[in-house]
Amino acid sequence: MKNAIGIKYFLPLGVLLLATYLYGVHYLPLRGEEANRMLTAYEMVKNGDFFNLTHLG
């Protein structure tokens, strides 16, 4: 009986979250961003600061 209750609540929630995520997917810059993301990750490791993201200093 517990599985039926879980599905009753979590399935609609999962569908809502999926719809919300897919709504803005086409706004994400996916091309040409690899170098910028790599540089930001490199500076995070180099500076040891994982909370304040920097780009070129």
PyMOL Python script that loads the backbone (N, CA, C, O; Angstrom):
from pymol import cmd

cmd.read_pdbstr("""\
ATOM      1  N   MET A   1       0.812  -1.198   0.000  1.00  0.00           N
ATOM      2  CA  MET A   1       0.000   0.000   0.000  1.00  0.00           C
ATOM      3  C   MET A   1       0.856   1.264   0.000  1.00  0.00           C
ATOM      4  O   MET A   1       0.432   2.306  -0.499  1.00  0.00           O
ATOM      5  N   LYS A   2       2.079   1.168   0.568  1.00  0.00           N
ATOM      6  CA  LYS A   2       2.942   2.348   0.614  1.00  0.00           C
ATOM      7  C   LYS A   2       3.381   2.789  -0.782  1.00  0.00           C
ATOM      8  O   LYS A   2       3.517   3.986  -1.033  1.00  0.00           O
ATOM      9  N   ASN A   3       3.603   1.840  -1.692  1.00  0.00           N
ATOM     10  CA  ASN A   3       4.006   2.195  -3.046  1.00  0.00           C
ATOM     11  C   ASN A   3       2.925   2.951  -3.774  1.00  0.00           C
ATOM     12  O   ASN A   3       3.229   3.864  -4.541  1.00  0.00           O
ATOM     13  N   ALA A   4       1.681   2.605  -3.565  1.00  0.00           N
ATOM     14  CA  ALA A   4       0.572   3.300  -4.219  1.00  0.00           C
ATOM     15  C   ALA A   4       0.497   4.742  -3.741  1.00  0.00           C
ATOM     16  O   ALA A   4       0.207   5.642  -4.529  1.00  0.00           O
ATOM     17  N   ILE A   5       0.752   4.967  -2.473  1.00  0.00           N
ATOM     18  CA  ILE A   5       0.728   6.335  -1.939  1.00  0.00           C
ATOM     19  C   ILE A   5       1.898   7.129  -2.503  1.00  0.00           C
ATOM     20  O   ILE A   5       1.743   8.300  -2.851  1.00  0.00           O
ATOM     21  N   GLY A   6       3.064   6.502  -2.596  1.00  0.00           N
ATOM     22  CA  GLY A   6       4.234   7.187  -3.148  1.00  0.00           C
ATOM     23  C   GLY A   6       4.030   7.569  -4.597  1.00  0.00           C
ATOM     24  O   GLY A   6       4.353   8.689  -4.992  1.00  0.00           O
ATOM     25  N   ILE A   7       3.507   6.671  -5.385  1.00  0.00           N
ATOM     26  CA  ILE A   7       3.261   6.957  -6.799  1.00  0.00           C
ATOM     27  C   ILE A   7       2.201   8.034  -6.936  1.00  0.00           C
ATOM     28  O   ILE A   7       2.281   8.879  -7.827  1.00  0.00           O
ATOM     29  N   LYS A   8       1.225   8.007  -6.072  1.00  0.00           N
ATOM     30  CA  LYS A   8       0.120   8.983  -6.121  1.00  0.00           C
ATOM     31  C   LYS A   8       0.643  10.403  -5.964  1.00  0.00           C
ATOM     32  O   LYS A   8       0.119  11.323  -6.593  1.00  0.00           O
ATOM     33  N   TYR A   9       1.661  10.599  -5.142  1.00  0.00           N
ATOM     34  CA  TYR A   9       2.180  11.942  -4.889  1.00  0.00           C
ATOM     35  C   TYR A   9       3.400  12.291  -5.734  1.00  0.00           C
ATOM     36  O   TYR A   9       3.530  13.427  -6.190  1.00  0.00           O
ATOM     37  N   PHE A  10       4.290  11.334  -5.946  1.00  0.00           N
ATOM     38  CA  PHE A  10       5.549  11.642  -6.600  1.00  0.00           C
ATOM     39  C   PHE A  10       5.478  11.624  -8.120  1.00  0.00           C
ATOM     40  O   PHE A  10       6.269  12.307  -8.772  1.00  0.00           O
ATOM     41  N   LEU A  11       4.583  10.888  -8.689  1.00  0.00           N
ATOM     42  CA  LEU A  11       4.445  10.887 -10.150  1.00  0.00           C
ATOM     43  C   LEU A  11       3.985  12.246 -10.674  1.00  0.00           C
ATOM     44  O   LEU A  11       4.607  12.760 -11.603  1.00  0.00           O
ATOM     45  N   PRO A  12       2.928  12.857 -10.128  1.00  0.00           N
ATOM     46  CA  PRO A  12       2.556  14.207 -10.598  1.00  0.00           C
ATOM     47  C   PRO A  12       3.648  15.243 -10.330  1.00  0.00           C
ATOM     48  O   PRO A  12       3.855  16.154 -11.131  1.00  0.00           O
ATOM     49  N   LEU A  13       4.340  15.101  -9.207  1.00  0.00           N
ATOM     50  CA  LEU A  13       5.430  16.018  -8.899  1.00  0.00           C
ATOM     51  C   LEU A  13       6.558  15.869  -9.905  1.00  0.00           C
ATOM     52  O   LEU A  13       7.124  16.865 -10.354  1.00  0.00           O
ATOM     53  N   GLY A  14       6.889  14.637 -10.262  1.00  0.00           N
ATOM     54  CA  GLY A  14       7.931  14.392 -11.256  1.00  0.00           C
ATOM     55  C   GLY A  14       7.553  14.946 -12.620  1.00  0.00           C
ATOM     56  O   GLY A  14       8.398  15.514 -13.313  1.00  0.00           O
ATOM     57  N   VAL A  15       6.307  14.789 -13.010  1.00  0.00           N
ATOM     58  CA  VAL A  15       5.842  15.324 -14.291  1.00  0.00           C
ATOM     59  C   VAL A  15       5.915  16.845 -14.275  1.00  0.00           C
ATOM     60  O   VAL A  15       6.328  17.452 -15.263  1.00  0.00           O
ATOM     61  N   LEU A  16       5.522  17.465 -13.174  1.00  0.00           N
ATOM     62  CA  LEU A  16       5.589  18.924 -13.054  1.00  0.00           C
ATOM     63  C   LEU A  16       7.034  19.421 -13.127  1.00  0.00           C
ATOM     64  O   LEU A  16       7.317  20.407 -13.808  1.00  0.00           O
ATOM     65  N   LEU A  17       7.946  18.745 -12.432  1.00  0.00           N
ATOM     66  CA  LEU A  17       9.350  19.153 -12.459  1.00  0.00           C
ATOM     67  C   LEU A  17       9.961  18.970 -13.841  1.00  0.00           C
ATOM     68  O   LEU A  17      10.740  19.811 -14.289  1.00  0.00           O
ATOM     69  N   LEU A  18       9.619  17.890 -14.517  1.00  0.00           N
ATOM     70  CA  LEU A  18      10.118  17.653 -15.865  1.00  0.00           C
ATOM     71  C   LEU A  18       9.614  18.728 -16.826  1.00  0.00           C
ATOM     72  O   LEU A  18      10.378  19.239 -17.646  1.00  0.00           O
ATOM     73  N   ALA A  19       8.338  19.069 -16.725  1.00  0.00           N
ATOM     74  CA  ALA A  19       7.773  20.109 -17.587  1.00  0.00           C
ATOM     75  C   ALA A  19       8.427  21.459 -17.312  1.00  0.00           C
ATOM     76  O   ALA A  19       8.702  22.219 -18.240  1.00  0.00           O
ATOM     77  N   THR A  20       8.673  21.756 -16.053  1.00  0.00           N
ATOM     78  CA  THR A  20       9.318  23.024 -15.691  1.00  0.00           C
ATOM     79  C   THR A  20      10.746  23.078 -16.224  1.00  0.00           C
ATOM     80  O   THR A  20      11.188  24.117 -16.714  1.00  0.00           O
ATOM     81  N   TYR A  21      11.464  21.968 -16.129  1.00  0.00           N
ATOM     82  CA  TYR A  21      12.836  21.923 -16.629  1.00  0.00           C
ATOM     83  C   TYR A  21      12.864  22.070 -18.147  1.00  0.00           C
ATOM     84  O   TYR A  21      13.670  22.832 -18.683  1.00  0.00           O
ATOM     85  N   LEU A  22      12.003  21.357 -18.831  1.00  0.00           N
ATOM     86  CA  LEU A  22      12.013  21.385 -20.296  1.00  0.00           C
ATOM     87  C   LEU A  22      11.493  22.697 -20.866  1.00  0.00           C
ATOM     88  O   LEU A  22      11.763  23.011 -22.025  1.00  0.00           O
ATOM     89  N   TYR A  23      10.759  23.462 -20.081  1.00  0.00           N
ATOM     90  CA  TYR A  23      10.208  24.734 -20.549  1.00  0.00           C
ATOM     91  C   TYR A  23      11.313  25.704 -20.969  1.00  0.00           C
ATOM     92  O   TYR A  23      11.173  26.392 -21.980  1.00  0.00           O
ATOM     93  N   GLY A  24      12.408  25.770 -20.206  1.00  0.00           N
ATOM     94  CA  GLY A  24      13.461  26.731 -20.494  1.00  0.00           C
ATOM     95  C   GLY A  24      14.705  26.146 -21.110  1.00  0.00           C
ATOM     96  O   GLY A  24      15.720  26.835 -21.208  1.00  0.00           O
ATOM     97  N   VAL A  25      14.662  24.879 -21.533  1.00  0.00           N
ATOM     98  CA  VAL A  25      15.855  24.224 -22.056  1.00  0.00           C
ATOM     99  C   VAL A  25      16.379  24.909 -23.319  1.00  0.00           C
ATOM    100  O   VAL A  25      17.591  24.937 -23.534  1.00  0.00           O
ATOM    101  N   HIS A  26      15.529  25.445 -24.133  1.00  0.00           N
ATOM    102  CA  HIS A  26      15.994  26.045 -25.379  1.00  0.00           C
ATOM    103  C   HIS A  26      16.688  27.390 -25.151  1.00  0.00           C
ATOM    104  O   HIS A  26      17.276  27.939 -26.083  1.00  0.00           O
ATOM    105  N   TYR A  27      16.630  27.933 -23.922  1.00  0.00           N
ATOM    106  CA  TYR A  27      17.330  29.177 -23.622  1.00  0.00           C
ATOM    107  C   TYR A  27      18.770  28.950 -23.165  1.00  0.00           C
ATOM    108  O   TYR A  27      19.545  29.902 -23.072  1.00  0.00           O
ATOM    109  N   LEU A  28      19.134  27.701 -22.880  1.00  0.00           N
ATOM    110  CA  LEU A  28      20.477  27.415 -22.382  1.00  0.00           C
ATOM    111  C   LEU A  28      21.504  27.548 -23.503  1.00  0.00           C
ATOM    112  O   LEU A  28      21.320  26.992 -24.586  1.00  0.00           O
ATOM    113  N   PRO A  29      22.582  28.282 -23.248  1.00  0.00           N
ATOM    114  CA  PRO A  29      23.635  28.386 -24.263  1.00  0.00           C
ATOM    115  C   PRO A  29      24.512  27.138 -24.260  1.00  0.00           C
ATOM    116  O   PRO A  29      25.376  26.992 -23.396  1.00  0.00           O
ATOM    117  N   LEU A  30      24.305  26.262 -25.193  1.00  0.00           N
ATOM    118  CA  LEU A  30      25.040  25.001 -25.200  1.00  0.00           C
ATOM    119  C   LEU A  30      26.183  24.986 -26.198  1.00  0.00           C
ATOM    120  O   LEU A  30      27.060  24.128 -26.094  1.00  0.00           O
ATOM    121  N   ARG A  31      26.211  25.886 -27.149  1.00  0.00           N
ATOM    122  CA  ARG A  31      27.284  25.901 -28.145  1.00  0.00           C
ATOM    123  C   ARG A  31      28.263  27.024 -27.835  1.00  0.00           C
ATOM    124  O   ARG A  31      27.862  28.152 -27.548  1.00  0.00           O
ATOM    125  N   GLY A  32      29.531  26.707 -27.894  1.00  0.00           N
ATOM    126  CA  GLY A  32      30.560  27.716 -27.677  1.00  0.00           C
ATOM    127  C   GLY A  32      30.795  28.074 -26.227  1.00  0.00           C
ATOM    128  O   GLY A  32      31.509  29.037 -25.948  1.00  0.00           O
ATOM    129  N   GLU A  33      30.231  27.346 -25.308  1.00  0.00           N
ATOM    130  CA  GLU A  33      30.376  27.670 -23.892  1.00  0.00           C
ATOM    131  C   GLU A  33      31.389  26.792 -23.173  1.00  0.00           C
ATOM    132  O   GLU A  33      31.691  27.023 -22.002  1.00  0.00           O
ATOM    133  N   GLU A  34      31.913  25.792 -23.859  1.00  0.00           N
ATOM    134  CA  GLU A  34      32.796  24.847 -23.183  1.00  0.00           C
ATOM    135  C   GLU A  34      34.046  25.526 -22.634  1.00  0.00           C
ATOM    136  O   GLU A  34      34.461  25.239 -21.511  1.00  0.00           O
ATOM    137  N   ALA A  35      34.643  26.413 -23.402  1.00  0.00           N
ATOM    138  CA  ALA A  35      35.863  27.087 -22.953  1.00  0.00           C
ATOM    139  C   ALA A  35      35.588  27.977 -21.743  1.00  0.00           C
ATOM    140  O   ALA A  35      36.396  28.026 -20.815  1.00  0.00           O
ATOM    141  N   ASN A  36      34.471  28.672 -21.747  1.00  0.00           N
ATOM    142  CA  ASN A  36      34.138  29.535 -20.612  1.00  0.00           C
ATOM    143  C   ASN A  36      33.904  28.726 -19.348  1.00  0.00           C
ATOM    144  O   ASN A  36      34.357  29.108 -18.269  1.00  0.00           O
ATOM    145  N   ARG A  37      33.206  27.623 -19.476  1.00  0.00           N
ATOM    146  CA  ARG A  37      32.947  26.781 -18.307  1.00  0.00           C
ATOM    147  C   ARG A  37      34.233  26.128 -17.804  1.00  0.00           C
ATOM    148  O   ARG A  37      34.420  25.980 -16.596  1.00  0.00           O
ATOM    149  N   MET A  38      35.114  25.739 -18.712  1.00  0.00           N
ATOM    150  CA  MET A  38      36.383  25.130 -18.315  1.00  0.00           C
ATOM    151  C   MET A  38      37.260  26.151 -17.591  1.00  0.00           C
ATOM    152  O   MET A  38      37.907  25.819 -16.598  1.00  0.00           O
ATOM    153  N   LEU A  39      37.283  27.378 -18.080  1.00  0.00           N
ATOM    154  CA  LEU A  39      38.090  28.415 -17.445  1.00  0.00           C
ATOM    155  C   LEU A  39      37.569  28.730 -16.042  1.00  0.00           C
ATOM    156  O   LEU A  39      38.356  28.917 -15.114  1.00  0.00           O
ATOM    157  N   THR A  40      36.269  28.786 -15.890  1.00  0.00           N
ATOM    158  CA  THR A  40      35.691  29.028 -14.569  1.00  0.00           C
ATOM    159  C   THR A  40      36.027  27.889 -13.619  1.00  0.00           C
ATOM    160  O   THR A  40      36.370  28.136 -12.463  1.00  0.00           O
ATOM    161  N   ALA A  41      35.935  26.639 -14.086  1.00  0.00           N
ATOM    162  CA  ALA A  41      36.268  25.490 -13.246  1.00  0.00           C
ATOM    163  C   ALA A  41      37.755  25.501 -12.887  1.00  0.00           C
ATOM    164  O   ALA A  41      38.119  25.184 -11.754  1.00  0.00           O
ATOM    165  N   TYR A  42      38.616  25.864 -13.846  1.00  0.00           N
ATOM    166  CA  TYR A  42      40.054  25.936 -13.580  1.00  0.00           C
ATOM    167  C   TYR A  42      40.345  26.974 -12.499  1.00  0.00           C
ATOM    168  O   TYR A  42      41.135  26.714 -11.591  1.00  0.00           O
ATOM    169  N   GLU A  43      39.719  28.135 -12.585  1.00  0.00           N
ATOM    170  CA  GLU A  43      39.954  29.179 -11.586  1.00  0.00           C
ATOM    171  C   GLU A  43      39.414  28.777 -10.217  1.00  0.00           C
ATOM    172  O   GLU A  43      39.973  29.166  -9.191  1.00  0.00           O
ATOM    173  N   MET A  44      38.326  27.998 -10.196  1.00  0.00           N
ATOM    174  CA  MET A  44      37.820  27.510  -8.912  1.00  0.00           C
ATOM    175  C   MET A  44      38.854  26.632  -8.224  1.00  0.00           C
ATOM    176  O   MET A  44      39.108  26.779  -7.029  1.00  0.00           O
ATOM    177  N   VAL A  45      39.452  25.714  -8.987  1.00  0.00           N
ATOM    178  CA  VAL A  45      40.444  24.800  -8.414  1.00  0.00           C
ATOM    179  C   VAL A  45      41.723  25.551  -8.068  1.00  0.00           C
ATOM    180  O   VAL A  45      42.308  25.322  -7.009  1.00  0.00           O
ATOM    181  N   LYS A  46      42.159  26.440  -8.944  1.00  0.00           N
ATOM    182  CA  LYS A  46      43.408  27.183  -8.726  1.00  0.00           C
ATOM    183  C   LYS A  46      43.323  28.054  -7.478  1.00  0.00           C
ATOM    184  O   LYS A  46      44.265  28.093  -6.686  1.00  0.00           O
ATOM    185  N   ASN A  47      42.205  28.754  -7.294  1.00  0.00           N
ATOM    186  CA  ASN A  47      42.056  29.653  -6.152  1.00  0.00           C
ATOM    187  C   ASN A  47      41.550  28.948  -4.897  1.00  0.00           C
ATOM    188  O   ASN A  47      41.655  29.486  -3.795  1.00  0.00           O
ATOM    189  N   GLY A  48      41.005  27.753  -5.061  1.00  0.00           N
ATOM    190  CA  GLY A  48      40.455  27.041  -3.913  1.00  0.00           C
ATOM    191  C   GLY A  48      39.150  27.631  -3.418  1.00  0.00           C
ATOM    192  O   GLY A  48      38.714  27.320  -2.310  1.00  0.00           O
ATOM    193  N   ASP A  49      38.525  28.469  -4.212  1.00  0.00           N
ATOM    194  CA  ASP A  49      37.271  29.128  -3.837  1.00  0.00           C
ATOM    195  C   ASP A  49      36.157  28.544  -4.696  1.00  0.00           C
ATOM    196  O   ASP A  49      36.037  28.866  -5.878  1.00  0.00           O
ATOM    197  N   PHE A  50      35.343  27.683  -4.091  1.00  0.00           N
ATOM    198  CA  PHE A  50      34.308  26.993  -4.838  1.00  0.00           C
ATOM    199  C   PHE A  50      32.948  27.681  -4.729  1.00  0.00           C
ATOM    200  O   PHE A  50      31.956  27.164  -5.242  1.00  0.00           O
ATOM    201  N   PHE A  51      32.887  28.836  -4.071  1.00  0.00           N
ATOM    202  CA  PHE A  51      31.616  29.525  -3.894  1.00  0.00           C
ATOM    203  C   PHE A  51      31.529  30.816  -4.697  1.00  0.00           C
ATOM    204  O   PHE A  51      30.438  31.208  -5.110  1.00  0.00           O
ATOM    205  N   ASN A  52      32.663  31.488  -4.930  1.00  0.00           N
ATOM    206  CA  ASN A  52      32.677  32.712  -5.714  1.00  0.00           C
ATOM    207  C   ASN A  52      33.288  32.411  -7.068  1.00  0.00           C
ATOM    208  O   ASN A  52      34.508  32.321  -7.204  1.00  0.00           O
ATOM    209  N   LEU A  53      32.433  32.256  -8.068  1.00  0.00           N
ATOM    210  CA  LEU A  53      32.920  31.923  -9.395  1.00  0.00           C
ATOM    211  C   LEU A  53      33.504  33.157 -10.061  1.00  0.00           C
ATOM    212  O   LEU A  53      32.921  34.240 -10.010  1.00  0.00           O
ATOM    213  N   THR A  54      34.670  32.981 -10.690  1.00  0.00           N
ATOM    214  CA  THR A  54      35.310  34.087 -11.409  1.00  0.00           C
ATOM    215  C   THR A  54      35.563  33.663 -12.846  1.00  0.00           C
ATOM    216  O   THR A  54      35.625  32.475 -13.165  1.00  0.00           O
ATOM    217  N   HIS A  55      35.705  34.641 -13.682  1.00  0.00           N
ATOM    218  CA  HIS A  55      36.004  34.403 -15.085  1.00  0.00           C
ATOM    219  C   HIS A  55      37.044  35.425 -15.498  1.00  0.00           C
ATOM    220  O   HIS A  55      36.763  36.623 -15.541  1.00  0.00           O
ATOM    221  N   LEU A  56      38.244  34.956 -15.803  1.00  0.00           N
ATOM    222  CA  LEU A  56      39.380  35.822 -16.121  1.00  0.00           C
ATOM    223  C   LEU A  56      39.716  36.752 -14.961  1.00  0.00           C
ATOM    224  O   LEU A  56      39.925  37.951 -15.145  1.00  0.00           O
ATOM    225  N   GLY A  57      39.762  36.179 -13.775  1.00  0.00           N
ATOM    226  CA  GLY A  57      40.171  36.940 -12.613  1.00  0.00           C
ATOM    227  C   GLY A  57      39.012  37.447 -11.826  1.00  0.00           C
ATOM    228  O   GLY A  57      39.201  38.113 -10.808  1.00  0.00           O
TER     229      GLY A  57
END
""", "prot")
cmd.dss("prot")
cmd.show_as("cartoon", "prot")
cmd.util.cbc("prot")
cmd.orient("prot")
